[in-house]
Amino acid sequence: MTDLAAILCPHSSVPEKKLKAILSFFGSVKIGRPWFTDQPVPLPDSGAVQLLYPPENLKPSGDFRRLLAEYRGWVRTNHDKGFDAFLAFKEQKLHGEEATWEIRGELRHEERQPRARRQHTLKWHLYLHLAQEIEEGGQEAEELLRRLKEQDSPLKGAIEEEGEPPGPLADLPGFDASPILTEAGTNKVMEAWFSLFEEHLRGEVVLLTLSPPIFQHLCEAWEEWGGGTASADMEFGVPDFSRFDLTVVMKERDRFLNSAEGVVLREAVCKFLEGSPGMHLAEMGGIESEGLTGERISIRLRYFSPLMQSTGNEIVRHLSGKTVGLIREELSYG
C-alpha cells in the first residue's frame, strides 16, 4: 500500500521532535521553503523529508536579505509593533507602484513578463520569511517553558515522603492556541504560501499544519467562501514514537500500520483523501484499542470537495479538492 504523504502548511521549518511525530504515521513529509532560507535540511539522509521550493521564475531578484535586515532594524525601533504593522508600513510607503517595492530597486533587474504572478514574488517571500521568524521565536519560548517546568524541586531526595515533590515551576501554564498573527496577517501568509507552492499541491497529499489557529482559519474561510460546497471531517489517534531515534520511529510506524488496526485505519484515510469519506470511526476496527498504550498524537483531517463554481477568495480556490490536516500531541494514556 502506498505510503501516505504530508506537506507542511505553511511552516518552513519544524523542530526535529515534531517531524518525528509526523513520521509516526505519515510515510514522508515535504517542507515548502521560500528562496533564501538558510536552515539546514532536517533529518538529513533519512529519505523521509523532502524540501520544496517555488519555481525558479518566482525567485526574487535583488538584495532580498537586505530587506529582511531592514525589517529586523525596524522591529528594534518599533518594538511595540509587529509583523502586520511592518507590512502596512511598507505597502503604504510604496503605494501605487506597479511592481512590488520597485521604487527601492529590488525588482529593477526582473523581467516584466509574465506579470500576473512575478510582480508579487518579493512580497510573498517576505511574508513567509517574516512569519517563520515569528513562529520560530514562539517555538523557542515554548521549549524554554518546557525545560523550566521539568526542573526538579530543590528538595528532591531531601525529604522522606511518598513520591517526589514537584518542581518549583511545574504549575506554570502552557502556551495557549492564540493566533500569532491577526486575521489579515494570516490571510496574507496563506495566500503567499499557496501562490508560491501551488505546483507542488497535486495528488492525494495532506496539507498538514501544526497550528490550530491556521487550521481554524482555513476551515472558516471555506465556510464563508466555499459556496455551499461540502466538506467532511475525520479524526483519530495514533501512537507517537517521536521520543525514539528516527530509525526506530519508522520501524514502529510500519509495525503499527501493518497491524490489524493500522491496516483498517490507513485504508480509511486513503478513501478519505480520495473524496470518499463514508467510513466512520465506528467502522474502523476499534482504533482506540488497549494495544495503543503510551504517548500518542491526534490527527484531524478535513476534506474540501471540489468547487462547483469560481470563488473570489484566493485561499479557498486552492483548498478546492484538497485535504487539510491538524496534528497535535496528546497526553499519555494506557
C-alpha positions in Angstrom: 0.0 0.0 0.0 1.3 3.4 -0.9 2.7 5.4 2.0 0.8 8.5 3.0 2.5 11.8 2.3 2.1 15.2 4.0 3.1 18.7 3.0 3.6 21.1 5.9 1.4 24.2 5.5 2.6 26.9 5.9 5.6 26.0 8.1 9.1 26.2 6.5 11.0 24.8 9.5 9.9 22.4 12.2 11.6 21.1 15.4 13.0 17.6 14.9 10.7 16.1 17.6 7.6 17.3 15.8 8.9 16.0 12.5 9.3 12.5 14.1 5.8 12.8 15.4 4.5 13.4 11.9 6.6 10.4 10.7 4.9 8.3 13.4 2.0 8.0 10.9 3.0 9.5 7.5 5.5 7.8 5.3 7.1 11.1 4.2 6.8 14.8 4.8 7.5 17.6 2.4 8.5 21.1 3.6 7.9 24.1 1.4 10.6 26.8 1.8 10.8 30.2 0.2 14.0 31.1 -1.5 16.9 32.3 0.6 16.0 30.1 3.6 19.2 29.2 5.5 18.1 26.5 7.8 19.8 23.1 7.3 17.9 20.1 5.9 16.1 18.4 8.8 16.8 14.7 9.4 19.3 14.5 6.6 19.9 11.2 4.7 16.6 9.8 6.1 14.8 9.9 2.8 11.6 10.8 4.7 11.9 14.6 4.5 11.9 16.5 1.2 12.4 20.2 0.7 10.2 22.0 -1.9 11.0 25.4 -3.4 8.9 27.7 -5.6 9.7 27.7 -9.3 12.9 29.4 -10.4 10.9 32.1 -12.2 9.4 33.1 -8.8 12.8 33.6 -7.2 13.1 37.2 -6.1 15.9 39.2 -7.5 17.8 42.0 -5.9 19.2 42.0 -2.3 16.4 40.1 -0.5 18.5 39.5 2.6 18.9 43.3 3.0 15.2 43.7 3.0 15.0 41.1 5.9 17.7 43.0 7.7 15.7 46.2 7.3 12.7 44.5 9.0 14.8 43.5 11.9 16.1 47.0 12.3 12.6 48.3 12.1 11.5 46.0 14.8 14.2 47.3 17.2 13.0 50.9 16.8 9.3 49.9 16.7 9.3 47.2 19.4 5.7 47.8 20.3 4.6 46.9 16.7 4.9 43.7 14.9 4.6 41.9 11.6 1.3 43.4 10.4 2.4 46.9 11.2 5.7 46.5 9.2 3.8 45.2 6.1 1.3 48.0 6.3 4.2 50.5 6.6 6.0 49.1 3.5 2.8 48.9 1.4 1.7 52.4 2.4 5.2 53.8 1.7 5.3 52.3 -1.8 1.5 52.5 -2.6 0.8 53.0 -6.3 3.9 51.3 -7.7 3.2 48.8 -10.4 5.8 46.3 -9.3 6.1 45.5 -5.6 8.6 47.8 -4.0 10.2 48.7 -7.4 11.0 52.2 -6.2 13.7 50.7 -3.9 15.3 48.9 -6.8 14.7 45.3 -5.6 13.0 44.4 -8.9 14.9 46.5 -11.4 16.5 43.5 -13.0 13.5 41.4 -13.0 11.8 40.6 -16.3 8.4 42.2 -16.9 6.7 39.1 -18.2 4.7 37.3 -17.1 3.5 40.0 -14.6 0.5 38.2 -13.1 2.5 36.2 -10.5 6.0 37.6 -10.8 5.0 41.1 -9.7 4.1 39.7 -6.2 7.1 37.4 -5.8 9.1 39.6 -3.5 6.1 40.4 -1.3 5.1 36.7 -1.0 8.7 35.7 0.0 8.8 38.5 2.6 5.6 37.4 4.2 6.7 33.8 4.6 10.2 34.7 5.9 8.8 37.1 8.5 6.0 34.7 9.5 8.6 31.9 10.0 10.8 34.2 12.2 7.8 34.9 14.4 6.9 31.2 14.6 10.5 30.2 15.5 10.5 32.7 18.3 7.4 31.1 19.6 8.9 27.7 19.4 12.0 28.8 21.3 9.8 30.3 24.0 7.7 27.1 24.2 10.9 24.9 24.5 12.2 27.2 27.3 9.0 27.0 29.2 9.0 23.2 28.9 12.5 23.0 30.3 11.6 25.3 33.2 8.6 23.2 34.1 10.7 20.0 34.0 13.3 21.3 36.5 13.5 19.2 39.7 12.5 20.6 43.1 15.5 21.7 45.3 14.0 19.4 47.9 14.3 16.3 45.7 15.8 13.5 47.7 16.0 15.6 50.9 12.7 14.6 52.4 11.3 11.1 53.0 7.8 11.2 51.5 6.0 9.1 49.0 6.6 10.5 45.6 8.9 13.3 44.6 7.9 16.9 45.2 7.0 18.8 42.0 9.4 21.3 40.5 9.0 24.9 41.5 7.7 25.9 38.1 5.8 22.7 37.3 2.4 24.5 37.6 3.2 27.2 35.1 0.5 27.4 32.4 1.5 26.3 29.0 1.1 28.2 25.8 -2.4 28.6 24.5 -3.5 28.3 20.9 -4.0 32.0 20.4 -3.1 33.1 16.9 0.3 34.8 16.5 -0.9 36.9 13.5 -4.1 38.9 13.1 -6.7 37.6 10.6 -5.4 39.9 8.0 -1.8 38.8 8.5 -2.8 35.1 8.4 -4.6 35.7 5.1 -1.5 37.3 3.6 0.7 34.5 4.7 -1.6 31.8 3.4 -2.2 33.5 0.1 1.6 33.8 -0.3 2.2 30.1 0.6 -0.5 28.8 -1.8 0.7 31.1 -4.6 4.3 30.1 -4.3 3.8 26.3 -3.9 0.7 25.6 -5.9 2.7 23.5 -8.4 3.5 21.1 -5.6 0.0 20.6 -4.4 -1.3 18.0 -6.8 -2.2 14.4 -5.9 -3.6 12.8 -2.7 -1.5 14.5 -0.1 -2.4 16.1 3.2 -1.7 19.8 3.7 -0.6 19.3 7.3 -0.4 22.2 9.9 0.8 22.2 13.5 -1.2 25.3 14.3 -4.8 25.1 15.5 -5.4 28.8 14.6 -4.2 28.1 11.0 -6.5 25.1 10.7 -9.4 27.0 12.0 -8.7 30.0 9.7 -8.8 27.7 6.6 -12.0 26.0 7.7 -13.7 29.3 8.4 -12.6 30.7 5.0 -14.1 27.6 3.4 -17.4 28.0 5.3 -17.6 31.7 4.2 -16.4 31.4 0.6 -17.0 27.8 -0.4 -20.3 28.5 -2.0 -22.1 25.7 0.0 -19.7 23.1 -1.3 -19.5 20.2 1.2 -16.6 19.3 3.5 -16.0 16.3 5.6 -14.1 15.6 8.8 -12.1 12.6 10.2 -10.2 12.5 13.5 -8.2 9.7 15.0 -5.4 9.0 17.4 -2.2 7.0 16.6 0.9 6.1 18.7 3.6 8.9 19.0 7.1 7.4 18.5 8.9 10.8 18.4 10.8 10.1 21.6 12.8 7.4 19.7 15.6 7.6 17.2 14.3 8.1 13.6 15.2 4.5 12.6 13.1 3.2 15.5 10.3 5.7 14.6 10.0 4.3 11.1 10.2 0.7 12.3 7.5 1.2 14.9 5.3 3.1 12.5 5.4 0.3 10.0 4.7 -2.3 12.7 1.6 -0.4 13.7 0.4 0.3 10.2 0.8 -3.4 9.4 -1.3 -4.4 12.4 -5.0 -5.2 12.0 -5.9 -1.8 13.4 -3.3 0.1 11.3 -4.4 -1.5 8.0 -8.0 -0.6 8.6 -7.1 3.0 9.6 -4.8 3.5 6.6 -7.4 2.2 4.2 -10.0 4.6 5.7 -7.6 7.6 5.4 -6.8 6.7 1.8 -10.5 6.6 0.9 -11.0 9.9 2.7 -8.2 11.5 0.6 -9.9 10.2 -2.5 -13.0 12.1 -1.5 -15.0 9.1 -0.2 -15.3 9.9 3.5 -18.2 7.5 4.1 -16.2 5.3 6.5 -16.8 6.5 10.1 -14.7 5.9 13.1 -17.1 3.2 14.3 -16.3 1.2 11.2 -12.5 1.4 11.6 -12.0 -1.7 13.6 -11.6 -0.2 17.1 -8.6 2.0 16.7 -9.0 3.1 20.3 -7.8 -0.4 21.4 -6.0 -1.4 24.6 -2.9 -2.1 22.4 -2.3 1.6 21.8 -0.5 2.4 25.0 1.9 5.2 25.8 2.2 8.6 24.1 0.1 9.4 21.1 -0.8 12.1 18.6 -4.2 13.3 17.4 -4.8 13.9 13.7 -7.8 15.7 12.4 -8.4 15.8 8.6 -10.9 17.9 6.7 -11.6 17.3 3.1 -12.9 20.1 0.9 -15.0 19.0 -2.0 -14.1 20.5 -5.5 -15.7 23.8 -6.0 -18.7 23.8 -8.3 -18.2 27.5 -9.3 -15.4 30.0 -9.1 -14.8 32.0 -5.9 -13.4 35.4 -5.2 -11.3 34.0 -2.3 -7.7 33.0 -3.3 -7.2 30.7 -0.3 -10.5 28.8 -0.9 -9.7 28.4 -4.6 -6.5 26.5 -3.6 -8.4 24.4 -1.0 -10.8 23.0 -3.6 -10.5 19.2 -3.7 -7.7 19.2 -1.0 -7.4 17.7 2.5 -6.0 19.8 5.3 -4.8 18.1 8.5 -4.0 19.3 12.0 -1.6 17.2 14.1 -1.3 17.6 17.9 0.3 15.8 20.8 -2.0 14.2 23.3 -1.4 13.2 26.9 0.0 9.8 27.7 -2.6 7.1 28.1 -2.9 3.4 28.8 
